[in-house]
Amino acid sequence: VLAVARPNVVPAQPVPAEPAAGWRIGSVASSNLWFHGMAVVGFEGAGPLPMYDRDYVERVRDAKRRRGIYPTLLDRKASNLRNAFYRDSIFEVLHFLPLYFPALDADALLNAVRALVRQDSRAIEALDPVTRNAVTALGSVLTSRRERDVLGAFIDALQEERRVFYEDYERESSHTLALQIARAEEYWNARLAPSLAPYLERSRFPNGLILVSPALGAEGRLVNLGRAGGWRALVAVGLPDSPSPGHTAALAAVRELCFPLVHQVIKRDAEPRKNRAAAERLSSVAAVRCGDLALERHSPEFRTAYQSQFLHAAGSPKPGASIEATFTRTFFLPPALEASLRRAVSSP
C-alpha cells in the first residue's frame, strides 16, 4: 500500500538517516509495537491481501495464554476499537502512522501521539522539528474530538500491552528476528536488487530502507520519500511463517515498490472504480501483478516463488499443474489494464 496515494493520509516526513547508497533492511521497535497493536485489534483493509498476519496473532495469543495473562487490556478492548476504526475511514491512517516517526523509540512514539490526543500544545512544541511536523500533520487528519478519543483509547491499551506482555515477548524473539532480517538483506542485496536495478532506477528508487515487522501481513506499506533525506523509499513488509522468511520478506518488497507505477497506470488507463474499496482492491491486485511482471523481465528465476507466496497470502487453494495460470486467475486484471501495466514495466 502506498501511503501518499491514499486520501487524507499524513504526508511523508524525511527519515533522519545518513545519505544512503543502496538498500538496507532492518527493524524498528516502535513500528513493531504499533503494528502488533493493530494486528491484535484486527483492523483490516478492503484489498484481497491481509494487512496483518493472522498466524502472528495466533502465536501472540498462545504466548499470552502460556504466561497466564490472556486476555490483556488490548484483547478486551479489541472489538470496540475495531468497530470504531471501521466506522470512520480516516482511521486508515493508523496503518501507516509509525512510518512517519521512524527515528522514535516506543516511548517517544506513544508520547508524541498522546500529545496530539490531549491537544497538549506545550508538549507538541517541545518535540523535535521532524516529529512536531508529523504530529501537526496527523492532527490535520484526525480533527474531531471523537477521533482523538478513540486514538487515545488505543494508545492507553497499547501502553499497557507493552508493559504486561510485549516487551518480554519482543526480547525473547529478538535473536530469531535478527537472523531473519540478515537473511532477507543478503537475499535482497546479493540477488534481487542487482537484477532489478534497471527497474528500480526507472521507478526512481535507487535506494531505500526496508523495515521488517513480524505483525504485518502480505499487504505491506510504502512511503515515497522523493528527494527528502537520504532514502528514496521507506518500505514495511511482514515476515510470514515460512521455510524461508527472509526470502519472502524480500519478495514482498518487490510488490510494494510497484505502487507508484501502478497508480500512474490506473489513473491514466483504468476505468474509474465505483467506490473506494473497489479502487483499493484494484490497486492491490495490480501491484501483485506488477511485481510479477518486473520479475519476469529482470529476474525470471524468482517468479515461481513470488507467485506461490502471494497465492498463499490470498488464501488460494494449492495450484494444480500451472502455478502461473492460477496466479493470473486469482489476481485477475482487465486485459487492457494488464497490457498497459506490462508496457509500463517494460518501457526503457
C-alpha positions as CSV (number, residue, x, y, z in Angstrom):
1,V,0.0,0.0,0.0
2,L,1.4,3.4,-1.0
3,A,0.8,5.9,1.8
4,V,0.9,9.1,-0.3
5,A,-1.6,7.8,-2.8
6,R,-4.4,7.4,-0.3
7,P,-6.8,10.3,0.6
8,N,-6.4,12.1,3.9
9,V,-3.2,10.4,4.8
10,V,-0.4,12.3,6.6
11,P,2.2,13.5,4.1
12,A,5.6,11.7,4.4
13,Q,8.3,13.2,6.5
14,P,12.1,12.8,5.9
15,V,13.7,9.9,7.5
16,P,16.5,11.2,9.7
17,A,19.2,8.9,8.5
18,E,22.6,9.2,6.7
19,P,22.5,9.7,3.0
20,A,22.2,6.2,1.6
21,A,23.8,4.2,-1.1
22,G,22.0,1.0,-2.0
23,W,19.4,-0.6,0.3
24,R,19.2,-1.5,4.0
25,I,16.9,-4.0,5.6
26,G,16.2,-3.6,9.3
27,S,13.5,-3.4,12.0
28,V,12.2,-0.6,14.2
29,A,10.9,-1.4,17.7
30,S,8.3,1.4,17.7
31,S,6.8,0.3,14.4
32,N,6.8,-3.4,15.6
33,L,4.9,-2.4,18.7
34,W,2.4,-0.3,16.8
35,F,1.7,-3.0,14.2
36,H,1.4,-5.6,16.9
37,G,-1.4,-3.5,18.4
38,M,-3.1,-3.1,15.1
39,A,-2.9,-6.8,14.4
40,V,-4.4,-7.7,17.8
41,V,-7.2,-5.2,17.2
42,G,-7.8,-6.8,13.8
43,F,-8.3,-3.7,11.7
44,E,-8.1,-4.8,8.1
45,G,-8.3,-3.1,4.7
46,A,-10.5,-3.7,1.7
47,G,-7.9,-5.4,-0.6
48,P,-7.5,-9.1,-1.2
49,L,-4.4,-9.4,0.9
50,P,-4.3,-9.2,4.7
51,M,-2.9,-6.1,6.3
52,Y,-1.8,-8.1,9.3
53,D,-0.5,-11.7,9.8
54,R,-3.2,-13.9,11.3
55,D,-0.7,-16.5,12.2
56,Y,1.2,-13.9,14.2
57,V,-2.0,-13.0,16.1
58,E,-2.5,-16.7,17.0
59,R,1.2,-17.0,18.1
60,V,0.8,-14.0,20.3
61,R,-2.5,-15.3,21.8
62,D,-0.8,-18.6,22.6
63,A,2.1,-16.8,24.2
64,K,-0.2,-14.8,26.4
65,R,-2.1,-18.0,27.5
66,R,1.2,-19.7,28.4
67,R,2.0,-16.7,30.6
68,G,-1.5,-16.7,32.1
69,I,-2.2,-13.1,31.1
70,Y,-4.8,-13.6,28.3
71,P,-6.8,-11.6,27.7
72,T,-4.9,-8.4,28.2
73,L,-6.5,-4.9,28.2
74,L,-5.8,-4.7,24.4
75,D,-7.5,-8.0,23.8
76,R,-10.5,-6.9,25.8
77,K,-10.9,-3.6,24.0
78,A,-10.1,-5.1,20.5
79,S,-13.7,-5.5,19.4
80,N,-14.8,-1.9,20.4
81,L,-11.6,-0.4,18.9
82,R,-12.0,-2.4,15.7
83,N,-15.6,-1.3,15.2
84,A,-14.7,2.4,15.9
85,F,-11.9,2.1,13.3
86,Y,-14.1,0.6,10.7
87,R,-16.8,3.2,11.2
88,D,-14.5,6.1,10.1
89,S,-12.3,5.6,7.1
90,I,-10.0,8.3,8.4
91,F,-8.5,5.8,10.8
92,E,-6.8,4.1,7.8
93,V,-4.0,6.5,8.6
94,L,-3.2,4.3,11.5
95,H,-1.9,1.6,9.1
96,F,0.9,4.0,8.3
97,L,1.4,6.1,11.4
98,P,4.7,4.7,12.8
99,L,6.4,5.1,9.4
100,Y,6.1,8.9,9.9
101,F,8.1,8.6,13.2
102,P,10.8,6.0,12.2
103,A,13.5,7.6,14.4
104,L,11.5,7.4,17.6
105,D,11.7,4.7,20.2
106,A,8.4,3.2,21.5
107,D,8.1,5.6,24.5
108,A,8.7,8.7,22.3
109,L,6.2,7.5,19.7
110,L,3.4,6.9,22.2
111,N,4.1,10.2,24.0
112,A,4.1,12.1,20.7
113,V,0.7,10.6,19.7
114,R,-0.6,11.1,23.2
115,A,0.3,14.8,23.0
116,L,-1.9,15.0,19.9
117,V,-4.7,13.2,21.6
118,R,-4.6,15.6,24.5
119,Q,-4.1,18.7,22.3
120,D,-1.1,19.4,24.5
121,S,0.4,22.4,22.7
122,R,3.3,22.7,25.1
123,A,4.3,19.1,24.7
124,I,3.9,19.3,20.9
125,E,6.1,22.5,20.8
126,A,8.8,20.7,22.8
127,L,9.1,17.9,20.2
128,D,12.0,17.9,17.7
129,P,11.1,19.7,14.4
130,V,10.6,16.5,12.3
131,T,8.4,14.9,15.0
132,R,6.5,18.1,15.6
133,N,5.7,18.4,11.9
134,A,4.5,14.8,11.7
135,V,2.2,15.3,14.8
136,T,0.8,18.5,13.3
137,A,0.1,16.9,10.0
138,L,-1.6,13.9,11.8
139,G,-3.7,16.4,13.7
140,S,-4.9,17.9,10.5
141,V,-6.3,14.5,9.6
142,L,-7.7,13.4,12.9
143,T,-9.6,16.6,13.6
144,S,-12.6,15.6,15.7
145,R,-12.7,15.1,19.5
146,R,-14.3,11.7,18.9
147,E,-11.5,10.5,16.6
148,R,-8.8,11.6,19.1
149,D,-10.7,9.9,22.0
150,V,-10.7,6.6,20.0
151,L,-7.0,7.0,19.3
152,G,-6.3,7.8,22.9
153,A,-8.1,4.6,24.0
154,F,-5.9,2.6,21.6
155,I,-2.7,4.3,22.9
156,D,-3.7,3.5,26.5
157,A,-4.3,-0.1,25.7
158,L,-1.1,-0.4,23.7
159,Q,0.9,1.1,26.5
160,E,-0.5,-1.5,28.9
161,E,0.1,-4.2,26.4
162,R,3.7,-3.2,26.1
163,R,4.2,-3.3,29.9
164,V,2.5,-6.6,30.7
165,F,3.5,-8.6,27.6
166,Y,5.1,-7.1,24.5
167,E,8.5,-6.0,25.9
168,D,9.3,-9.5,27.2
169,Y,7.9,-11.1,24.0
170,E,9.9,-8.9,21.8
171,R,13.1,-9.6,23.8
172,E,12.6,-13.3,23.6
173,S,12.1,-13.2,19.8
174,S,14.8,-10.6,19.0
175,H,17.5,-13.1,18.1
176,T,15.3,-15.0,15.7
177,L,14.2,-11.7,14.1
178,A,17.7,-10.5,13.7
179,L,18.7,-13.7,11.9
180,Q,15.7,-13.5,9.6
181,I,16.4,-9.9,8.8
182,A,20.1,-10.7,8.0
183,R,18.9,-13.4,5.6
184,A,16.5,-11.0,3.9
185,E,19.1,-8.3,3.5
186,E,21.6,-10.8,2.0
187,Y,18.9,-12.2,-0.4
188,W,17.9,-8.7,-1.4
189,N,21.3,-7.1,-1.9
190,A,23.1,-10.1,-3.3
191,R,20.4,-11.4,-5.7
192,L,17.2,-9.4,-6.1
193,A,18.3,-5.7,-6.1
194,P,21.2,-6.1,-8.6
195,S,18.9,-7.8,-11.2
196,L,16.1,-5.4,-10.6
197,A,18.4,-2.3,-10.7
198,P,17.2,-1.1,-14.1
199,Y,13.6,-1.2,-12.9
200,L,14.3,0.4,-9.5
201,E,16.2,3.2,-11.2
202,R,13.4,3.8,-13.7
203,S,11.0,3.8,-10.7
204,R,13.2,6.4,-9.0
205,F,14.0,4.1,-6.2
206,P,17.8,3.7,-6.5
207,N,18.0,3.2,-2.7
208,G,15.7,2.7,0.3
209,L,15.1,1.3,3.7
210,I,13.0,-1.9,4.1
211,L,11.6,-2.4,7.5
212,V,10.6,-5.9,8.5
213,S,7.8,-6.1,11.1
214,P,6.5,-9.5,12.2
215,A,2.9,-8.5,12.6
216,L,2.4,-7.2,9.1
217,G,0.6,-9.3,6.5
218,A,1.1,-9.6,2.8
219,E,-0.3,-6.1,2.3
220,G,2.8,-4.0,3.1
221,R,3.4,-0.3,3.3
222,L,5.3,2.2,1.1
223,V,6.2,5.8,1.9
224,N,7.7,7.5,-1.1
225,L,10.2,10.0,0.3
226,G,11.1,11.5,-3.0
227,R,14.3,13.5,-2.7
228,A,13.9,14.3,1.0
229,G,16.6,12.8,3.2
230,G,19.0,10.1,2.2
231,W,16.5,7.3,1.4
232,R,14.1,7.4,-1.5
233,A,11.7,4.8,-0.3
234,L,10.6,3.5,3.1
235,V,9.1,0.1,2.8
236,A,7.5,-2.0,5.5
237,V,6.8,-5.7,5.0
238,G,5.9,-8.7,7.1
239,L,7.8,-11.8,8.0
240,P,5.4,-14.7,7.4
241,D,6.0,-18.1,9.0
242,S,7.6,-20.0,6.1
243,P,10.6,-22.2,5.4
244,S,12.5,-19.1,4.1
245,P,11.0,-16.0,5.8
246,G,14.0,-13.8,4.7
247,H,13.2,-14.7,1.0
248,T,9.5,-13.9,1.4
249,A,10.3,-10.5,3.0
250,A,12.5,-9.6,0.1
251,L,9.9,-10.7,-2.5
252,A,7.2,-8.7,-0.6
253,A,9.3,-5.6,-1.1
254,V,9.2,-6.1,-4.9
255,R,5.5,-5.7,-4.8
256,E,5.4,-2.7,-2.5
257,L,7.9,-0.8,-4.8
258,C,5.4,-1.2,-7.7
259,F,2.8,1.1,-6.2
260,P,3.9,4.4,-7.8
261,L,3.9,2.9,-11.2
262,V,0.6,1.1,-10.6
263,H,-1.1,4.3,-9.5
264,Q,0.2,6.1,-12.6
265,V,-1.2,3.4,-14.9
266,I,-4.5,3.1,-13.1
267,K,-5.0,6.9,-13.2
268,R,-4.2,7.0,-16.9
269,D,-5.8,3.9,-18.3
270,A,-8.2,2.2,-15.9
271,E,-12.0,2.6,-15.8
272,P,-12.9,4.6,-12.6
273,R,-14.0,2.3,-9.7
274,K,-17.4,2.8,-8.3
275,N,-16.2,3.2,-4.7
276,R,-13.1,3.5,-2.6
277,A,-13.0,-0.2,-1.6
278,A,-13.1,-1.3,-5.3
279,A,-10.3,1.1,-6.1
280,E,-8.2,-0.2,-3.3
281,R,-8.7,-3.7,-4.4
282,L,-7.8,-2.9,-7.9
283,S,-4.6,-1.2,-6.8
284,S,-3.6,-4.1,-4.6
285,V,-4.2,-6.7,-7.3
286,A,-2.3,-4.6,-9.9
287,A,0.7,-4.2,-7.5
288,V,0.9,-8.0,-7.2
289,R,0.8,-8.4,-11.0
290,C,3.3,-5.6,-11.4
291,G,5.8,-7.3,-9.2
292,D,5.5,-10.4,-11.2
293,L,6.0,-8.5,-14.5
294,A,9.1,-6.9,-13.1
295,L,10.5,-10.2,-12.1
296,E,9.5,-11.7,-15.5
297,R,11.5,-9.0,-17.2
298,H,14.5,-8.8,-14.9
299,S,14.7,-11.8,-12.6
300,P,12.5,-14.7,-14.0
301,E,14.1,-17.3,-11.7
302,F,12.2,-15.7,-8.8
303,R,8.7,-15.8,-10.4
304,T,7.5,-19.2,-9.2
305,A,8.5,-18.3,-5.6
306,Y,6.8,-14.9,-5.8
307,Q,3.6,-16.3,-7.4
308,S,3.4,-19.1,-4.8
309,Q,3.9,-16.6,-1.9
310,F,1.1,-14.3,-3.0
311,L,-1.3,-17.2,-3.8
312,H,-0.8,-18.5,-0.3
313,A,-1.3,-15.0,1.2
314,A,-4.6,-14.6,-0.8
315,G,-5.8,-17.9,0.6
316,S,-5.9,-19.5,-2.8
317,P,-6.1,-23.3,-3.0
318,K,-2.8,-25.0,-3.8
319,P,-2.3,-24.8,-7.6
320,G,-2.6,-27.8,-9.8
321,A,-0.4,-28.2,-12.8
322,S,0.1,-24.5,-13.5
323,I,1.0,-22.0,-10.8
324,E,1.1,-19.2,-13.3
325,A,-2.4,-19.9,-14.6
326,T,-3.7,-20.0,-11.0
327,F,-1.8,-16.8,-10.2
328,T,-3.2,-14.9,-13.2
329,R,-6.8,-16.1,-12.4
330,T,-6.5,-15.2,-8.7
331,F,-5.1,-11.8,-9.4
332,F,-7.2,-11.0,-12.5
333,L,-6.8,-7.7,-14.2
334,P,-8.9,-6.4,-17.1
335,P,-6.9,-7.2,-20.3
336,A,-6.5,-3.6,-21.4
337,L,-5.2,-2.6,-17.9
338,E,-2.9,-5.6,-17.8
339,A,-1.5,-4.7,-21.2
340,S,-0.9,-1.1,-20.1
341,L,0.9,-2.3,-17.0
342,R,3.1,-4.6,-19.0
343,R,4.1,-1.8,-21.3
344,A,4.9,0.5,-18.3
345,V,7.1,-2.2,-16.7
346,S,8.9,-3.0,-19.9
347,S,9.4,0.6,-21.1
348,P,13.1,1.6,-21.3
